[in-house]
Amino acid sequence: MLGTVADHSRPLRRAAAAVGAVALVAMAAAPASADNGRVPGGLVLAPLPSAAGVKTGSVVEVPVLFANKGDKAHEKIFLNYHFSPGLASREVLPSNCTLRSNDIESNANIVLCQFDQTVKAGGVYAAEKSLVLKVLDHALNDGVSVMLSNYDPVQEGWEKAWPGTGPAMRLTELPSDTPVGDGDDPSRSPSGDSEWDSTSMEVDAVNTADFQMALRETSRVGKTLTLEAKFTNAGPGWVNHSDSETDLTKFLFKAPAGTTVTKIDNRCRKVTTGSYNCTPFTRDSLRAGSTDTFLVTLRVDKSVPGARASASLENKPRPYDKNKKNDSATLLINKDSGSTGGTGTTNGGTTGGSSTGGHSTGGSSTGGGSTGGDGSTSSTGGSTGTGGSGSTGGSTSGSATGGSATSGSSGASSTGGNLASTGSGATLPLAGAAAATLAVGAGAVLLVRRRAARS
């Protein structure tokens, strides 16, 4: 059973991020009333320096300096390092340290080190070695959280553990007047048995993440059309979202003139008639290649030449997204001509009712692949959409991703790479104020600084 963590109820800044399928990481058992009775503790961690502008493939070091400002000695001390998915431990760990993870392939891991040596009252200590982490190719806005405690904060619940095989690491005692600072929020349990403090460092890598929108028609039956809007992070960076109060991004869907929206994904909210704000389900960490699809059903009330549907990402700062051309997508709906066309931006749709040679295909650019062609199927609940054959009777569908279009004549087929959706549902809250956790998740768990106490 995983332990719980007591939240210190202070504003949390980003320390690290969450990843896809990794479960919540709980650190240290604590009674629900710990927040109410918690008092200042004696263990104090010095702040960590942030690392900005680091290059992928390089390494960052995490040094630890702390003091025991309490009035009693501790016979055992634990250091817990929790690093986000863009960082990984690649060096041989000391034998008194263990790498733990529920999903080693996600690289969202914990390193726990146990020091069986006395930490005297008034003493100042440093870890003999810094934890060295490699900055991976998909690193972007990552970080490390470090927790110091006099008890084991990582209890049962981990599927995998890899004990270190290198020489044991010790704590080095420093002069008692070595500057340490006051710590982030050093605390102890009401009984005084458990003490802890934590701090964090941000690691911002030089990298990009290309957010893309695409639109395609998936079916047309009589006067009813079904469209699919697709949001993609084409990478290479994984975007870690740390603010539970705001969405990572939204997009605006606009129905084409002459149509009425009869059904739309439940994550879309009506702005005006025919316009909807939609929120991709990004969880805490948006992996490169991850996608999210939204289905919209339209009724064609009248034929309006040149009518287009559109989906555009909201206009908010995304300094990591350098390619703005594929932030919007349009899809031509022309009932009379018997064809439709799609494009990542504007004026890229293909019209006309027929073509020779079986099919006509434009270039495509996708983060995770997309599919086109009438008769294709798609779903929003985490399934994969695949392209089918072209429709008959002169009606074709256009697919678009990242500013490209595909069109075809009747009977032609158009197929792109499969794209798995991430599932539907509102954006999840990242942490509750009463039960603090380190979230690793996926896309997801968000790593935030927490405090813990035991009775």
N, C-alpha and C positions, 0 to 999 in steps of 0.2 A: 504494500500500500504506500502511495506517495505521501510524503509529509506535506504540511502547509506552511505558509509564510505569512508573517504579520506585516502589513503595509504601514510605512511610517507616515502616510497621509501628507506627504509633501509633493510639490510638483515634480514630475518625473521627466528627466531629459533622456534622449535616446542613448542607449548603451550598445545595443545590438539588435538583431532582427530575428524574425521568425522564419520558419521554413515549412512549406507544404505539409507533408503527412506526419511530421514529428509531433508527438503529444506534448501536453503541458509539462513543464519541468517544475516540480515543487521542491522547495529547499527549506528543510528544518521544520520540525514539529512545533506548533505554537497553539495555545488555547485561543478561542475566539475573543476572549477578554484581554488578550495581551496588549492591544493598542491602548486600552483604557488605563492599565496599570503600569505601563512600561516606564522605566526611569533611565537616565543616562548611564551608559556603561563605561568600562575602563579601557576596552580595546579600541584603538583609534588607527585608521588607515590614512596614510598620506595620499593626497590626490595624485591621479595619473595624468601624464601629458597626453593630449590628443594628437593624432597623426593625420595631417591633411596633405593631399597631393601625392600620396604614395602610389607607386606603379604596381600594376599586376605582375606577379612573379617575384616581387621583392619580399622582404620579411619585416615584421615589426616585433619589437620586444616589449614585454610587459613586466616592468620592475615592481617590486613590492617593498614598501617601507612602512613600519607601524610601531606604535608604542602601547605599552600597558600603563595607562594613567590611573588605574584603579589601585585599591589598597590590598589586593591579594594576588598571589602568584598563580599561574596556570601551569599544570604539568603536561598539557597536551594542547596543541594549536592546529587548526585546519585552515588551509587556504583553498578557496574554490574559484577557479577561473571558468567563466562561461563565455564562449565566443560565438559569433554569428556565422551564417553559412558562407560568407565570402572569405572566411579565415579558416585555417586548418593547422593542426599540430603535425609537423612532419619530422621532428627530431626525436631521438630516443629519450624517453622520459626517465627521470630518476626513479629508483625502485620504491620510494615512498610516495609516488604519485600514480594515479590511475586515470586513464582516459575512459569516459563513459558516454554512451549514446544509445538512443532508441533506434537510430537510423544512421549508421556510419556513412552511408553514401551521401547523405545530405550535408555532411561536414558541419552540422550544428551540434557542437559537443561541449562537454564539461571535462576539465582536468581538476581532480581533487588531490591535494597533497596533505599528508598528515605528518606533523613534526612531534616526535616523542621526546621533547626536551622542555625544561622549565623556562617559562617566560616570567621573570620576576616583576613585582610591582615597581613601577617607575622606570622600567627598562625600555630601550629602543632597539628594534631589530630590523634586519633586512633579509629577504630570501637570498640565499647564496647565489642563485642563478635567476635570471629573468626567463619567463616563459617566451619562447620564440615561436611566432606564428607566421605561416606563409600567406601572402595575399594572392588569392586564387584569381583565375581569369574572369570569373563572373562577379568579382567584388565590386562594390559601388559605395553605398553608405552603410558601413558595417561598424562593429564595435566589440568591446570586451567589458564584462562586468567581473569584478573581483570581490569576493566576500571573505572576511576574516571572522573566525568564531572559535570558541573553546569546546565545540561539539561537532559531530559529523553532520553537515547540513544536507548531504545527499544520501537519502535512505533507500529503501527497496523500491523497485519499479523500473529499473533499467535493464533492458534486454541484453546489452552487451557491455563488457568492460575489458580493458586491455591494461594490465599492470605494467608499469615501467620496468625496464631491465638495466638501466644505467646506474651508476653509483648514487647512493642516497644523497639527497640534498639536505643541508642543514640551515638553521637560522644563524645569522652572524650578529652578535651583539655590538651595538655602536655606542658612542658616548651618550650619556643621558640627556645632554643638552642639544642633541641633533634635532633640527627643526622637523616637525612632523605635521603640525597643524591641528585643527580641532576635529577632523573627520567629517564625514558626510552627515551622519546622525547616529553616533555610537550609542548603543542601547543594551539593556539587559532585561531579563524577565523579572517580574515582580518578586520572585523568590530569590533572585540573585544568582541562580545556578548557571544561567546561560547568558553569554555576552557575545555581541557581534557588531560589526560595522561593514560597510561596503562602499565601493566607489566604482567609477567606470571611465572608460576612454573611448572616444570616437575615432574610427578609422575610415577616412574618406579616400577612396581610390580614384585615380584618373581613369574614367571609363564612361561608357554611354549606355543608354537603354532606349530603344526605339519603340515608342508607343504607336500603334497603328489602328485604324478603323477600316472596315470593309463592309460592303453591302452586296447581297445577292438575292435573287428570287428563287425560292425553293419549290413553289407549286403555283399553278393557276387553274382554277376550276370555275368555269362560268365567269361570274363577275367577282369572284373571290381570289385574292392574291395573298400568298404568304411570303414574307421577306425575312431574311436573316441578317441581323447586324452583328458583326464580330469584332471584339476588342482583342488585341494581341500585344504582348511585350516581346518584340523581336530581339531583344538583348543588345549586346552580350551580357550586360549587367543585370543582376537581380536587384530589384528595387525593394528596399525594406521600409515599411510604413510604420512609424512609431506613434502616431497621433490617433488615439482612439476616438477623439471628438470630431474628426473630419474624415471625409473620404479621400482616398488617394487620388482618384479622378472620377469624373462623370463625363457622359456625352449627351448631346442633344439630338434626338431623332425627330425629323420632320417628315410628315406624310406628304406624298405628292398631291398636287391640285387635282380635284375631281374625285378624290377617294375619301373614305371614312374609316378610321381605325375601329375595328370591331373587337380586337383582342390584342393584348400586348403583355410582355413579361411583367411579372409582379414587382420587379425592381425598378420599374419605370413609373414616374409620377407626372401627371398632366400639368403642363405649364399654360398652354393655350390650346384652342381647338387644333388638333393635328400635330401638336408639339409636345414632346415628353423628355424630361430629364431622367437618364438611366444611370444606375450605379453598378459598375462591374464588381463582382464578388472577388476581391483581391486578397482577402485574408490579411496576413501580416507581411508576407514576403511574396513578391511577384517574380517567379522564376522566368528566366529567358525561355521563350518558346511557349509560355503559358497563354491560354486564350479563354475567352468567355463569350458565349453566344446568346443572343436575344432574338426571339421570334415575334414578328408582328403580323397580324392578319388584317388585311384591308378589303373593303368593299368598293368596287369601282362604280361610282355613281354616274360619271360621264367621261367621255374621252377628251382629254386636254393635251393637244400636241406639245411635246417637249416637257411634259410633267415629270418631275424627278423627286425621288425620296432622297434624304440625306441623313448622315450621322456624323457629328463633329465633336471632337473632344473639347471640353471646356477650356477657356482661355485662362490658364493659370501657370505660374512659373514651373517649368520642368527643365532645369539647366542641363540635365543629363540627356535630354531628348533633342538631338541636334537636327533631326530630319522632320521638319514641320509639314512637308508636302503630303505625307500620308496620315496626318492627324484628322482628316475628314474624308468621307467617301460619299459618292452620289450614285444613284441608280435610275436610269431612264425607264419610265413606264409609258409605253405607247401602245395602247390596246389595239388601235386600228391597223398599225403596221405589222402586228403579229410578232414583234421582237422586242427584246429589252437589252440594255447594255449597262455595264457598271464601270466605275472608275474610282480611283482612290481620291481624286480631287474633283475637278470639274471638267465638263466638255469632253470626257473620254468615252462616253457611251457609244455603242455601236448600234446603228439603226439599219432598217432594211429587212425585208422578209425572207431573203434567200441568199445562198452563196453556192459556189460550185466547188467541186473537189471534195465533197463530204463534210468538211468543216473548216472553220476559220478561227484561228487562235491568236490572241495577243499575248504579250509577255506578262509574266506574273512575278510578284515578289512577296513572299510571306515570311512571317516569323516562325510559324509552326506549320505552315501549309494550309491550303484551303481548297475547297472543291466548288465546282460549278456545274451547271447543266440542269435543265428541268428534270423533275422526277427524282432529284436527290433527296436524301433524308437527313434530318438533323434533330438534335434534342438539346435541352439545356441542363439536364440533370447529370452531367458528368460523362455523357456518352460521346461518341465520335461521329461526326458527320461525314458522309462519303458521297461522291458524285455519282450520278446515274447517267442514263442515256438521255439524249436530247428528246424533247417532246415532239409530237407529231403535229401535222396540220400547219406547219410554218411558224409555230411558236417556239422561241428559244429563250434561254436565260443567260444573263451575263453575270460573271463573278468578278469581284474586285477585291484586291488586297494590296495596300501600299501603293496605290496609284496605278494599278494595271487593270486590264479588262480582258474578258474572254467572251466571244460571241460565236454563235454557230447557226447553221441552217437546220431545217427540220431533219430529224433523223440522225443528226450528228451527235457525237458524244464529246464531253469536255470534262476532264478529271484533273484535279490537283492533288497535292498530298493530303493525307488525313489530318484532321485537326481535332483534338480532344477538348471539349469544353470543361470549365472548372466547376460547373454546378451552379444552381440558383440559390437565392436566399439573400437576405440583407447582410450588409457588412457586419461582421461579428465584433462585439466589444472586446478589447484586448485584455483588460484586467479589471477586476472589481476592487473597490477601495477597501473592502473589509477582508478580502482574502488575496493577498499579494502572491503572484507567481512569477516565475521566469517562464515566458511563453516561448516555445520553439515551434513553429508550426507551418504552412504552405499553401507553399506558399505555405507556413506558416507558420509558428510561435513567435511571439515578440519577446525579446529579452529586455527587461527593464530592471532597474535597481530596486531591490526589496530588502526588507529587514525581517529578522526572524527571532522568535523567542520561545522558550519552553518553560513550563512551570517546574 
